[in-house]
Amino acid sequence: MKSKSLSLTLLTVTSIALLGACSGKQEAPERVVSFSKEVAPIIQKNCLECHMPNGPGEKASGLLMSSEEKPAEVNYDNLMKGTRFGSIIVPGDSTSSTLNRLVEGRADPSLRMPHGKEELSDADKLTLRLWVDQGAKNN
Ligand code: HEC
């Protein structure tokens, strides 16, 4: 009696584990992009020099990516504010987000970002794209 219920328990545990493994395989979970760990470092390295207070990009467009208090640190709220004409990020929609369009060279070539510099790697472009598509969260 005792050993029967034990093997039943084992069977149940095994089945649940197998089910879990199978459903995990069916749809590989999309990598969740972290703003602080992945997006901010890309912006810090490639964009801040011009989009910090009084940088040429900030002066020309109003797009401030850090803050007066911490000029060398990416600031999520200011990034989301965008230029003086409005937002450059449409959460959930990297196709129409100006940020992604410029970085990927989908707008006027004279506006490719980073301005006058080598374009971002494909990996960095993908990270920015996934982050926007996942809702552009402050995660
Ligand atoms: C070498 C300087 C420089 C760097 C580096 C740079 N930018 Fe810019 N950025 C500018 C300038 C200058 C403008 C204003 C362009 C204009 O209005 O003609 C601008 C404007 C923009 C705009 C607003 C465009 C619009 O709608 O008017 C976006 C968005 C932008 N930059 C994103 C980025 C991103 C993202 C990066 C980093 C990947 C970056 N920039 C790096 C100089 C730079």
Backbone and ligand atoms as CSV (ligand in chain L), in Angstrom:
chain,resi,resn,atom,element,x,y,z
A,1,MET,N,N,0.840,-1.211,0.000
A,1,MET,CA,C,0.000,0.000,0.000
A,1,MET,C,C,0.866,1.249,0.000
A,2,LYS,N,N,1.807,1.201,0.917
A,2,LYS,CA,C,2.673,2.375,1.045
A,2,LYS,C,C,3.488,2.585,-0.240
A,3,SER,N,N,4.030,1.449,-0.740
A,3,SER,CA,C,4.898,1.588,-1.919
A,3,SER,C,C,4.073,1.952,-3.154
A,4,LYS,N,N,2.778,1.557,-3.168
A,4,LYS,CA,C,1.954,1.900,-4.323
A,4,LYS,C,C,1.730,3.418,-4.387
A,5,SER,N,N,1.407,3.991,-3.255
A,5,SER,CA,C,1.145,5.442,-3.274
A,5,SER,C,C,2.431,6.207,-3.567
A,6,LEU,N,N,3.556,5.616,-3.136
A,6,LEU,CA,C,4.830,6.279,-3.420
A,6,LEU,C,C,5.092,6.300,-4.926
A,7,SER,N,N,4.842,5.141,-5.574
A,7,SER,CA,C,5.118,5.117,-7.021
A,7,SER,C,C,4.130,5.999,-7.769
A,8,LEU,N,N,2.888,6.083,-7.255
A,8,LEU,CA,C,1.918,6.992,-7.891
A,8,LEU,C,C,2.409,8.436,-7.795
A,9,THR,N,N,2.897,8.770,-6.612
A,9,THR,CA,C,3.411,10.129,-6.414
A,9,THR,C,C,4.563,10.399,-7.377
A,10,LEU,N,N,5.457,9.417,-7.463
A,10,LEU,CA,C,6.606,9.569,-8.362
A,10,LEU,C,C,6.147,9.771,-9.798
A,11,LEU,N,N,5.143,8.971,-10.183
A,11,LEU,CA,C,4.615,9.052,-11.535
A,11,LEU,C,C,4.072,10.455,-11.802
A,12,THR,N,N,3.302,10.951,-10.833
A,12,THR,CA,C,2.720,12.291,-10.993
A,12,THR,C,C,3.808,13.347,-11.116
A,13,VAL,N,N,4.781,13.249,-10.253
A,13,VAL,CA,C,5.864,14.241,-10.279
A,13,VAL,C,C,6.583,14.198,-11.622
A,14,THR,N,N,6.859,12.979,-12.100
A,14,THR,CA,C,7.559,12.844,-13.378
A,14,THR,C,C,6.734,13.425,-14.511
A,15,SER,N,N,5.422,13.124,-14.505
A,15,SER,CA,C,4.574,13.629,-15.590
A,15,SER,C,C,4.569,15.150,-15.614
A,16,ILE,N,N,4.437,15.734,-14.432
A,16,ILE,CA,C,4.400,17.203,-14.373
A,16,ILE,C,C,5.713,17.779,-14.905
A,17,ALA,N,N,6.837,17.146,-14.495
A,17,ALA,CA,C,8.139,17.629,-14.944
A,17,ALA,C,C,8.242,17.521,-16.462
A,18,LEU,N,N,7.769,16.386,-17.005
A,18,LEU,CA,C,7.836,16.190,-18.456
A,18,LEU,C,C,6.969,17.204,-19.197
A,19,LEU,N,N,5.768,17.387,-18.688
A,19,LEU,CA,C,4.851,18.363,-19.306
A,19,LEU,C,C,5.502,19.739,-19.345
A,20,GLY,N,N,6.114,20.099,-18.218
A,20,GLY,CA,C,6.768,21.400,-18.132
A,20,GLY,C,C,7.861,21.517,-19.176
A,21,ALA,N,N,8.661,20.458,-19.294
A,21,ALA,CA,C,9.773,20.490,-20.242
A,21,ALA,C,C,9.262,20.630,-21.671
A,22,CYS,N,N,8.173,19.907,-21.978
A,22,CYS,CA,C,7.649,19.943,-23.349
A,22,CYS,C,C,7.101,21.327,-23.703
A,23,SER,N,N,6.286,21.869,-22.800
A,23,SER,CA,C,5.683,23.161,-23.135
A,23,SER,C,C,6.756,24.235,-23.252
A,24,GLY,N,N,7.851,24.059,-22.501
A,24,GLY,CA,C,8.939,25.022,-22.597
A,24,GLY,C,C,9.595,24.955,-23.966
A,25,LYS,N,N,9.640,23.743,-24.524
A,25,LYS,CA,C,10.319,23.574,-25.806
A,25,LYS,C,C,9.482,24.118,-26.953
A,26,GLN,N,N,8.167,24.013,-26.823
A,26,GLN,CA,C,7.297,24.387,-27.938
A,26,GLN,C,C,7.512,25.829,-28.381
A,27,GLU,N,N,7.436,26.745,-27.448
A,27,GLU,CA,C,7.704,28.133,-27.828
A,27,GLU,C,C,8.849,28.651,-26.972
A,28,ALA,N,N,10.003,28.791,-27.594
A,28,ALA,CA,C,11.154,29.296,-26.866
A,28,ALA,C,C,10.814,30.679,-26.341
A,29,PRO,N,N,10.916,30.891,-25.043
A,29,PRO,CA,C,10.540,32.197,-24.498
A,29,PRO,C,C,11.460,33.272,-25.040
A,30,GLU,N,N,10.871,34.419,-25.429
A,30,GLU,CA,C,11.664,35.515,-25.966
A,30,GLU,C,C,12.517,36.087,-24.835
A,31,ARG,N,N,13.744,36.423,-25.169
A,31,ARG,CA,C,14.643,37.008,-24.180
A,31,ARG,C,C,14.071,38.349,-23.716
A,32,VAL,N,N,13.980,38.526,-22.411
A,32,VAL,CA,C,13.467,39.800,-21.894
A,32,VAL,C,C,14.631,40.766,-21.730
A,33,VAL,N,N,14.529,41.896,-22.403
A,33,VAL,CA,C,15.619,42.872,-22.393
A,33,VAL,C,C,15.494,43.775,-21.167
A,34,SER,N,N,16.609,44.010,-20.515
A,34,SER,CA,C,16.635,44.888,-19.349
A,34,SER,C,C,17.098,46.289,-19.755
A,35,PHE,N,N,16.336,47.299,-19.354
A,35,PHE,CA,C,16.743,48.671,-19.674
A,35,PHE,C,C,18.070,48.999,-18.994
A,36,SER,N,N,18.145,48.755,-17.688
A,36,SER,CA,C,19.337,49.184,-16.954
A,36,SER,C,C,20.576,48.388,-17.345
A,37,LYS,N,N,20.410,47.078,-17.609
A,37,LYS,CA,C,21.597,46.257,-17.876
A,37,LYS,C,C,22.017,46.263,-19.334
A,38,GLU,N,N,21.065,46.461,-20.275
A,38,GLU,CA,C,21.423,46.338,-21.693
A,38,GLU,C,C,21.232,47.621,-22.495
A,39,VAL,N,N,20.069,48.257,-22.340
A,39,VAL,CA,C,19.762,49.425,-23.169
A,39,VAL,C,C,20.582,50.646,-22.738
A,40,ALA,N,N,20.582,50.924,-21.448
A,40,ALA,CA,C,21.310,52.109,-20.959
A,40,ALA,C,C,22.795,52.078,-21.357
A,41,PRO,N,N,23.482,50.922,-21.220
A,41,PRO,CA,C,24.893,50.902,-21.647
A,41,PRO,C,C,25.088,51.205,-23.136
A,42,ILE,N,N,24.173,50.761,-24.002
A,42,ILE,CA,C,24.289,51.048,-25.443
A,42,ILE,C,C,24.168,52.552,-25.663
A,43,ILE,N,N,23.211,53.164,-24.998
A,43,ILE,CA,C,22.986,54.603,-25.164
A,43,ILE,C,C,24.145,55.392,-24.560
A,44,GLN,N,N,24.591,54.944,-23.409
A,44,GLN,CA,C,25.716,55.615,-22.754
A,44,GLN,C,C,26.929,55.639,-23.676
A,45,LYS,N,N,27.196,54.521,-24.318
A,45,LYS,CA,C,28.400,54.396,-25.144
A,45,LYS,C,C,28.257,55.137,-26.475
A,46,ASN,N,N,27.059,55.120,-27.077
A,46,ASN,CA,C,26.930,55.594,-28.461
A,46,ASN,C,C,26.202,56.924,-28.630
A,47,CYS,N,N,25.471,57.363,-27.646
A,47,CYS,CA,C,24.592,58.509,-27.853
A,47,CYS,C,C,24.828,59.664,-26.874
A,48,LEU,N,N,25.236,59.330,-25.648
A,48,LEU,CA,C,25.260,60.367,-24.603
A,48,LEU,C,C,26.151,61.556,-24.932
A,49,GLU,N,N,27.290,61.304,-25.575
A,49,GLU,CA,C,28.230,62.409,-25.809
A,49,GLU,C,C,27.542,63.578,-26.508
A,50,CYS,N,N,26.557,63.302,-27.360
A,50,CYS,CA,C,25.848,64.382,-28.055
A,50,CYS,C,C,24.486,64.688,-27.445
A,51,HIS,N,N,23.936,63.726,-26.695
A,51,HIS,CA,C,22.598,63.936,-26.151
A,51,HIS,C,C,22.637,64.137,-24.643
A,52,MET,N,N,23.747,64.706,-24.145
A,52,MET,CA,C,23.791,65.130,-22.746
A,52,MET,C,C,23.521,66.636,-22.728
A,53,PRO,N,N,23.341,67.229,-21.550
A,53,PRO,CA,C,23.022,68.665,-21.540
A,53,PRO,C,C,24.053,69.466,-22.337
A,54,ASN,N,N,23.560,70.290,-23.248
A,54,ASN,CA,C,24.379,71.144,-24.115
A,54,ASN,C,C,25.188,70.405,-25.168
A,55,GLY,N,N,24.983,69.104,-25.338
A,55,GLY,CA,C,25.603,68.371,-26.447
A,55,GLY,C,C,24.941,68.813,-27.739
A,56,PRO,N,N,25.627,68.614,-28.893
A,56,PRO,CA,C,25.066,69.085,-30.165
A,56,PRO,C,C,23.694,68.476,-30.494
A,57,GLY,N,N,23.495,67.225,-30.156
A,57,GLY,CA,C,22.204,66.571,-30.419
A,57,GLY,C,C,21.108,67.116,-29.527
A,58,GLU,N,N,21.473,67.369,-28.281
A,58,GLU,CA,C,20.494,67.910,-27.329
A,58,GLU,C,C,20.123,69.336,-27.750
A,59,LYS,N,N,21.128,70.127,-28.161
A,59,LYS,CA,C,20.854,71.512,-28.545
A,59,LYS,C,C,19.997,71.570,-29.806
A,60,ALA,N,N,20.308,70.689,-30.778
A,60,ALA,CA,C,19.604,70.757,-32.060
A,60,ALA,C,C,18.180,70.219,-31.983
A,61,SER,N,N,17.962,69.189,-31.164
A,61,SER,CA,C,16.642,68.544,-31.187
A,61,SER,C,C,15.900,68.618,-29.865
A,62,GLY,N,N,16.619,68.952,-28.791
A,62,GLY,CA,C,15.979,68.952,-27.477
A,62,GLY,C,C,15.978,67.574,-26.838
A,63,LEU,N,N,16.551,66.591,-27.554
A,63,LEU,CA,C,16.545,65.221,-27.025
A,63,LEU,C,C,17.678,65.035,-26.017
A,64,LEU,N,N,17.288,65.020,-24.736
A,64,LEU,CA,C,18.240,64.847,-23.639
A,64,LEU,C,C,18.121,63.408,-23.140
A,65,MET,N,N,19.258,62.688,-23.126
A,65,MET,CA,C,19.203,61.283,-22.715
A,65,MET,C,C,19.778,61.060,-21.321
A,66,SER,N,N,20.344,62.138,-20.723
A,66,SER,CA,C,20.767,62.025,-19.321
A,66,SER,C,C,20.047,63.138,-18.562
A,67,SER,N,N,20.691,63.783,-17.604
A,67,SER,CA,C,20.024,64.858,-16.870
A,67,SER,C,C,21.049,65.902,-16.436
A,68,GLU,N,N,20.573,67.086,-16.082
A,68,GLU,CA,C,21.460,68.147,-15.593
A,68,GLU,C,C,22.223,67.660,-14.360
A,69,GLU,N,N,21.529,66.929,-13.488
A,69,GLU,CA,C,22.143,66.476,-12.235
A,69,GLU,C,C,23.223,65.441,-12.487
A,70,LYS,N,N,22.943,64.495,-13.410
A,70,LYS,CA,C,23.903,63.426,-13.702
A,70,LYS,C,C,24.099,63.323,-15.206
A,71,PRO,N,N,24.930,64.211,-15.787
A,71,PRO,CA,C,25.074,64.288,-17.245
A,71,PRO,C,C,25.610,63.001,-17.874
A,72,ALA,N,N,26.363,62.197,-17.117
A,72,ALA,CA,C,26.994,61.011,-17.704
A,72,ALA,C,C,26.178,59.745,-17.477
A,73,GLU,N,N,24.964,59.911,-16.938
A,73,GLU,CA,C,24.154,58.741,-16.623
A,73,GLU,C,C,22.848,58.776,-17.410
A,74,VAL,N,N,22.510,57.681,-18.105
A,74,VAL,CA,C,21.280,57.649,-18.900
A,74,VAL,C,C,20.071,57.843,-17.992
A,75,ASN,N,N,19.146,58.701,-18.421
A,75,ASN,CA,C,17.958,58.999,-17.623
A,75,ASN,C,C,16.711,58.540,-18.383
A,76,TYR,N,N,16.049,57.537,-17.824
A,76,TYR,CA,C,14.906,56.922,-18.506
A,76,TYR,C,C,13.806,57.937,-18.808
A,77,ASP,N,N,13.440,58.748,-17.809
A,77,ASP,CA,C,12.316,59.665,-18.004
A,77,ASP,C,C,12.594,60.677,-19.113
A,78,ASN,N,N,13.819,61.209,-19.143
A,78,ASN,CA,C,14.137,62.182,-20.192
A,78,ASN,C,C,14.180,61.518,-21.569
A,79,LEU,N,N,14.693,60.312,-21.619
A,79,LEU,CA,C,14.722,59.580,-22.890
A,79,LEU,C,C,13.295,59.406,-23.417
A,80,MET,N,N,12.369,59.084,-22.518
A,80,MET,CA,C,10.991,58.860,-22.926
A,80,MET,C,C,10.297,60.174,-23.317
A,81,LYS,N,N,10.791,61.298,-22.787
A,81,LYS,CA,C,10.190,62.589,-23.149
A,81,LYS,C,C,10.429,62.904,-24.615
A,82,GLY,N,N,11.613,62.524,-25.109
A,82,GLY,CA,C,11.905,62.712,-26.531
A,82,GLY,C,C,12.450,64.082,-26.870
A,83,THR,N,N,12.194,64.524,-28.102
A,83,THR,CA,C,12.693,65.818,-28.575
A,83,THR,C,C,11.699,66.910,-28.212
A,84,ARG,N,N,12.018,68.138,-28.647
A,84,ARG,CA,C,11.071,69.209,-28.339
A,84,ARG,C,C,9.790,69.048,-29.145
A,85,PHE,N,N,9.809,68.140,-30.114
A,85,PHE,CA,C,8.581,67.885,-30.887
A,85,PHE,C,C,7.818,66.677,-30.361
A,86,GLY,N,N,8.421,65.975,-29.403
A,86,GLY,CA,C,7.689,64.865,-28.821
A,86,GLY,C,C,8.481,63.576,-28.774
A,87,SER,N,N,7.761,62.523,-28.433
A,87,SER,CA,C,8.351,61.230,-28.133
A,87,SER,C,C,9.066,60.603,-29.337
A,88,ILE,N,N,10.140,59.871,-29.061
A,88,ILE,CA,C,10.854,59.146,-30.113
A,88,ILE,C,C,10.648,57.646,-29.960
A,89,ILE,N,N,9.865,57.282,-28.927
A,89,ILE,CA,C,9.640,55.869,-28.639
A,89,ILE,C,C,8.147,55.605,-28.503
A,90,VAL,N,N,7.649,54.665,-29.300
A,90,VAL,CA,C,6.263,54.218,-29.159
A,90,VAL,C,C,6.326,52.846,-28.496
A,91,PRO,N,N,6.025,52.769,-27.187
A,91,PRO,CA,C,6.165,51.475,-26.512
A,91,PRO,C,C,5.371,50.387,-27.225
A,92,GLY,N,N,6.035,49.260,-27.506
A,92,GLY,CA,C,5.386,48.138,-28.171
A,92,GLY,C,C,5.488,48.195,-29.683
A,93,ASP,N,N,6.050,49.263,-30.245
A,93,ASP,CA,C,6.052,49.411,-31.705
A,93,ASP,C,C,7.382,49.984,-32.219
A,94,SER,N,N,8.381,49.097,-32.343
A,94,SER,CA,C,9.699,49.568,-32.798
A,94,SER,C,C,9.660,49.980,-34.269
A,95,THR,N,N,8.684,49.470,-35.021
A,95,THR,CA,C,8.606,49.812,-36.439
A,95,THR,C,C,8.347,51.295,-36.632
A,96,SER,N,N,7.511,51.883,-35.793
A,96,SER,CA,C,7.240,53.314,-35.969
A,96,SER,C,C,7.989,54.202,-34.981
A,97,SER,N,N,8.828,53.616,-34.131
A,97,SER,CA,C,9.579,54.448,-33.188
A,97,SER,C,C,10.756,55.135,-33.876
A,98,THR,N,N,10.825,56.451,-33.722
A,98,THR,CA,C,11.919,57.227,-34.334
A,98,THR,C,C,13.283,56.708,-33.884
A,99,LEU,N,N,13.398,56.357,-32.620
A,99,LEU,CA,C,14.671,55.837,-32.111
A,99,LEU,C,C,15.178,54.689,-32.989
A,100,ASN,N,N,14.321,53.694,-33.206
A,100,ASN,CA,C,14.737,52.536,-33.996
A,100,ASN,C,C,14.905,52.878,-35.472
A,101,ARG,N,N,14.038,53.767,-35.972
A,101,ARG,CA,C,14.121,54.130,-37.390
A,101,ARG,C,C,15.459,54.807,-37.682
A,102,LEU,N,N,15.906,55.681,-36.798
A,102,LEU,CA,C,17.166,56.386,-37.039
A,102,LEU,C,C,18.364,55.463,-36.866
A,103,VAL,N,N,18.337,54.655,-35.816
A,103,VAL,CA,C,19.459,53.770,-35.549
A,103,VAL,C,C,19.603,52.725,-36.665
A,104,GLU,N,N,18.481,52.299,-37.210
A,104,GLU,CA,C,18.516,51.287,-38.274
A,104,GLU,C,C,18.641,51.915,-39.660
A,105,GLY,N,N,18.734,53.235,-39.725
A,105,GLY,CA,C,18.888,53.896,-41.020
A,105,GLY,C,C,17.639,53.823,-41.873
A,106,ARG,N,N,16.462,53.736,-41.234
A,106,ARG,CA,C,15.210,53.654,-42.000
A,106,ARG,C,C,14.638,55.030,-42.295
A,107,ALA,N,N,15.279,56.092,-41.800
A,107,ALA,CA,C,14.809,57.446,-42.101
A,107,ALA,C,C,15.799,58.076,-43.073
A,108,ASP,N,N,15.724,59.363,-43.261
A,108,ASP,CA,C,16.679,60.076,-44.098
A,108,ASP,C,C,18.115,59.733,-43.644
A,109,PRO,N,N,18.978,59.287,-44.586
A,109,PRO,CA,C,20.334,58.879,-44.204
A,109,PRO,C,C,21.093,59.973,-43.451
A,110,SER,N,N,20.784,61.234,-43.705
A,110,SER,CA,C,21.491,62.306,-43.010
A,110,SER,C,C,21.152,62.295,-41.524
A,111,LEU,N,N,20.102,61.581,-41.167
A,111,LEU,CA,C,19.674,61.531,-39.767
A,111,LEU,C,C,20.052,60.219,-39.086
A,112,ARG,N,N,20.914,59.430,-39.739
A,112,ARG,CA,C,21.273,58.170,-39.070
A,112,ARG,C,C,21.950,58.486,-37.738
A,113,MET,N,N,21.602,57.700,-36.715
A,113,MET,CA,C,22.229,57.876,-35.405
A,113,MET,C,C,23.022,56.626,-35.065
A,114,PRO,N,N,24.152,56.753,-34.395
A,114,PRO,CA,C,24.771,58.007,-33.968
A,114,PRO,C,C,25.263,58.837,-35.154
A,115,HIS,N,N,24.981,60.125,-35.076
A,115,HIS,CA,C,25.241,61.097,-36.117
A,115,HIS,C,C,26.707,61.078,-36.551
A,116,GLY,N,N,26.974,60.807,-37.827
A,116,GLY,CA,C,28.338,60.903,-38.354
A,116,GLY,C,C,29.304,59.879,-37.786
A,117,LYS,N,N,28.781,58.833,-37.158
A,117,LYS,CA,C,29.667,57.825,-36.574
A,117,LYS,C,C,29.299,56.463,-37.112
A,118,GLU,N,N,30.114,55.477,-36.733
A,118,GLU,CA,C,29.847,54.114,-37.184
A,118,GLU,C,C,28.495,53.653,-36.642
A,119,GLU,N,N,27.735,52.945,-37.491
A,119,GLU,CA,C,26.414,52.514,-37.032
A,119,GLU,C,C,26.527,51.438,-35.954
A,120,LEU,N,N,25.445,51.245,-35.224
A,120,LEU,CA,C,25.443,50.257,-34.154
A,120,LEU,C,C,25.555,48.851,-34.735
A,121,SER,N,N,26.031,47.921,-33.915
A,121,SER,CA,C,26.100,46.520,-34.335
A,121,SER,C,C,24.674,45.976,-34.474
A,122,ASP,N,N,24.540,44.898,-35.243
A,122,ASP,CA,C,23.219,44.276,-35.397
A,122,ASP,C,C,22.675,43.832,-34.039
A,123,ALA,N,N,23.565,43.352,-33.178
A,123,ALA,CA,C,23.130,42.888,-31.856
A,123,ALA,C,C,22.540,44.051,-31.050
A,124,ASP,N,N,23.189,45.212,-31.114
A,124,ASP,CA,C,22.678,46.375,-30.375
A,124,ASP,C,C,21.352,46.862,-30.962
A,125,LYS,N,N,21.254,46.854,-32.295
A,125,LYS,CA,C,19.985,47.271,-32.928
A,125,LYS,C,C,18.852,46.348,-32.491
A,126,LEU,N,N,19.156,45.044,-32.430
A,126,LEU,CA,C,18.138,44.075,-32.032
A,126,LEU,C,C,17.728,44.288,-30.572
A,127,THR,N,N,18.702,44.554,-29.729
A,127,THR,CA,C,18.392,44.793,-28.317
A,127,THR,C,C,17.441,45.988,-28.177
A,128,LEU,N,N,17.723,47.081,-28.903
A,128,LEU,CA,C,16.864,48.269,-28.824
A,128,LEU,C,C,15.461,47.956,-29.346
A,129,ARG,N,N,15.421,47.159,-30.409
A,129,ARG,CA,C,14.158,46.794,-31.026
A,129,ARG,C,C,13.309,45.954,-30.063
A,130,LEU,N,N,13.929,44.926,-29.477
A,130,LEU,CA,C,13.207,44.055,-28.539
A,130,LEU,C,C,12.723,44.857,-27.338
A,131,TRP,N,N,13.586,45.737,-26.857
A,131,TRP,CA,C,13.209,46.530,-25.670
A,131,TRP,C,C,11.966,47.371,-25.958
A,132,VAL,N,N,11.934,48.032,-27.116
A,132,VAL,CA,C,10.770,48.853,-27.472
A,132,VAL,C,C,9.546,47.960,-27.669
A,133,ASP,N,N,9.722,46.853,-28.385
A,133,ASP,CA,C,8.591,45.947,-28.637
A,133,ASP,C,C,8.043,45.346,-27.344
A,134,GLN,N,N,8.921,45.216,-26.335
A,134,GLN,CA,C,8.457,44.656,-25.056
A,134,GLN,C,C,7.881,45.745,-24.152
A,135,GLY,N,N,7.656,46.936,-24.716
A,135,GLY,CA,C,6.961,47.971,-23.941
A,135,GLY,C,C,7.852,49.100,-23.441
A,136,ALA,N,N,9.141,49.085,-23.823
A,136,ALA,CA,C,10.075,50.157,-23.427
A,136,ALA,C,C,10.001,50.423,-21.922
A,137,LYS,N,N,10.104,49.366,-21.153
A,137,LYS,CA,C,9.941,49.499,-19.691
A,137,LYS,C,C,11.223,49.967,-19.017
A,138,ASN,N,N,11.053,50.523,-17.842
A,138,ASN,CA,C,12.192,50.941,-17.026
A,138,ASN,C,C,12.565,49.755,-16.121
A,139,ASN,N,N,13.048,48.676,-16.753
A,139,ASN,CA,C,13.290,47.450,-15.980
A,139,ASN,C,C,14.776,47.189,-15.757
L,1,HEC,C1,C,27.921,63.003,-32.868
L,1,HEC,C2,C,26.734,63.486,-32.220
L,1,HEC,C3,C,25.543,62.578,-32.054
L,1,HEC,C4,C,25.531,61.294,-31.572
L,1,HEC,C5,C,26.699,60.456,-31.117
L,1,HEC,C6,C,24.137,60.904,-31.557
L,1,HEC,N1,N,23.331,61.917,-32.000
L,1,HEC,FE1,FE,21.295,61.887,-32.159
L,1,HEC,N2,N,21.324,63.795,-32.848
L,1,HEC,C7,C,22.455,64.536,-33.102
L,1,HEC,C8,C,22.078,65.790,-33.727
L,1,HEC,C9,C,23.037,66.881,-34.166
L,1,HEC,C10,C,20.673,65.770,-33.829
L,1,HEC,C11,C,19.769,66.813,-34.466
L,1,HEC,C12,C,19.586,66.398,-35.904
L,1,HEC,C13,C,18.785,67.340,-36.684
L,1,HEC,O1,O,17.738,67.773,-36.199
L,1,HEC,O2,O,19.205,67.616,-37.818
L,1,HEC,C14,C,20.234,64.504,-33.261
L,1,HEC,C15,C,18.897,64.129,-33.193
L,1,HEC,C16,C,18.469,62.883,-32.757
L,1,HEC,C17,C,17.085,62.462,-32.727
L,1,HEC,C18,C,15.876,63.300,-33.109
L,1,HEC,C19,C,15.663,63.274,-34.571
L,1,HEC,C20,C,14.445,64.074,-34.939
L,1,HEC,O3,O,13.356,63.505,-34.959
L,1,HEC,O4,O,14.586,65.276,-35.164
L,1,HEC,C21,C,17.079,61.174,-32.274
L,1,HEC,C22,C,15.870,60.274,-32.057
L,1,HEC,C23,C,18.457,60.797,-31.999
L,1,HEC,N3,N,19.276,61.854,-32.299
L,1,HEC,C24,C,18.837,59.590,-31.512
L,1,HEC,C25,C,20.163,59.236,-31.273
L,1,HEC,C26,C,20.558,57.936,-30.782
L,1,HEC,C27,C,19.607,56.800,-30.448
L,1,HEC,C28,C,21.916,57.956,-30.683
L,1,HEC,C29,C,22.813,56.829,-30.273
L,1,HEC,C30,C,22.648,55.577,-30.952
L,1,HEC,C31,C,22.364,59.264,-31.102
L,1,HEC,N4,N,21.275,60.007,-31.441
L,1,HEC,C32,C,23.695,59.660,-31.136
L,1,HEC,C33,C,23.758,64.188,-32.805
L,1,HEC,C34,C,24.163,62.955,-32.324
